[in-house]
Amino acid sequence: MRLVVLAGWLFVAATGCERLLGADFDQARPRVLGPCDTTLPFNAPERLPINDLLAEAWAPRLTGDQLSLYFTSLGDDFVATRAGLADDFANPIPLAAINTPAAEMAASVTADGLTLFLETSRAGDVKIFSTKRNSDNEEFPAPTPVTEINSSAPGVLDIQPYVTPDGGAVYFGSTRGGASDYALYRAQREPGSDRFAPPVALASLHSLTVDVWPVVSPDELTIYFASTRNLADSLGSYDVVMATRASKDEDFGTVKNVREVNTAAGEYPSWISPDGCTLYLTRGPPNAMYVATRGGPNTPQD
């Protein structure tokens, strides 16, 4: 059995070959996307067809070329690929060198697909680990803990890392600092090093509720995350919310509900495209992966 952490909740998940359902891993549902107007809202999220091959799936994260999809299913991390942007992802493959009998989840990769961060319970408390490879033709080696990011205090959980495309910073959720609920943090990579400076709390986003699953634009001026805070237009459970800032030297401003992607179920953002036009997210329970594109001309055409 595995202990699964999703948005601060704990789940027990079965392991073994039964995690993959269905035999046709080559199905595809082509779609063509037009130009995007980022001033328009997102369309209603669409469920990814690859969900039909899995018992459950969440935390979809992509590489910079958007041809490789990393995600979690029943406490293991997987990768699926596609030939082009008009194709659906297929052939989910477990990350064999990363997965263990513990829970490995929420894998996040740099744009070049060479550095990967994840959360894992292999050392007891859920912590953030990382691994690096030399080319995308190689498998990732076994990950190691990111000691500069993780809290050393017993019982503190450090979860859901989101690495910026260039690998310069990692955003994550944590219960450190005596917090009774999860809050959001950012760790900056030290120049010319693989090490990180001590994490800094995103204090302007703090609430008395649960804030998890941070996702930032490549310029780090827009952040999406999941929150249980009670905004005027909240729809219940976890909603996708967002905030912006004028520069990385400033705090994020007012938190707003991304109402068009939310329902009475829980929604958790996991990846935003470089142009801000495509948002991948999880909806559940039951947990499944979705994608939302900006309205108007970017509406998917089957």
C-alpha positions, 0 to 999 in steps of 0.5 A: 500500500502507498500513502498518497498526499494530494492538496494536503489530504492523505490517501492510501493507494494500491500498487502493482500492475493493476494501475494501468487499465486498457490495452490500446495505448496508441489512441489519439484524438487530434486537435488543432489550436489557433492563436490565443488572446491572453486577455480572454478567460480559459475555456471549460477544462477538457478531460485528457483522453489518457485518463482512460488508460489509468485507474487514476491520474493527477498532476500533469506537468509538461516539458518546454516543447509540450511533447512529454507529459509527467504525471502521477498515478497511484503513488508512482510517477509516469511519463507519456509522449506525443508526436506533435501538439495536435496529438494526444499523449499515449504510452504511459511509462513508469519512471522505474529508477524513481519509483519505490514502494513509497509514494513518488508524486508531483514530478516537475521538470525543467523545460529541457526535460533534464532536471526533475523535482518530485515529492516522496515519502521514502524517507518518512515525512514527505519531502522534495527530491531531485534528479538530473540526467545528461540527455532526454535519451537517458533515464533519470537516475535515483533522486536525492533529497534537496536538503536546502529546500526541505525543512529538518523539523520533524513532522514538517511536510514539503510538497508539490515542487514546481520548478521554473522552466530554466531551473532557476527557482522552485515553488512548493507547499510546506507546513513549516514554521508551525503553520497548521495548514499548508503555505507557499514558498519559493527557493532561488537557485544560487548562481552557478550552482545546483544548490538553493538559497533558503526558501522564502515564504510568499507572505502576501499569498498566505491565508488561514486556509490551505494553499497548495499546488503552486504553478508560475509563469516562466517570468514568475509574474503570474502564479496559480495555486489551489486554495480553500479560501472563501472568496466571494466567487468560490465554488467549494472545495479547492479552487484554482486561484491566481495572483500577479505582480509587476516584477520578481522583486515585488510581492504578489497582489490580490488573489482572484478566483479563476472561476471558469476552470472551477467546479464544486469538485476540487481543482488543482493547477499543475502547469501553465504554458509559456504563452499563458494560453494553456493550463493543465490541472487535476480535478477530483475526486476521482482524480483525473487530468484536464487541460484548459485553453484560453477562449475565443480563437484558441478553442480546440477544434476536433 
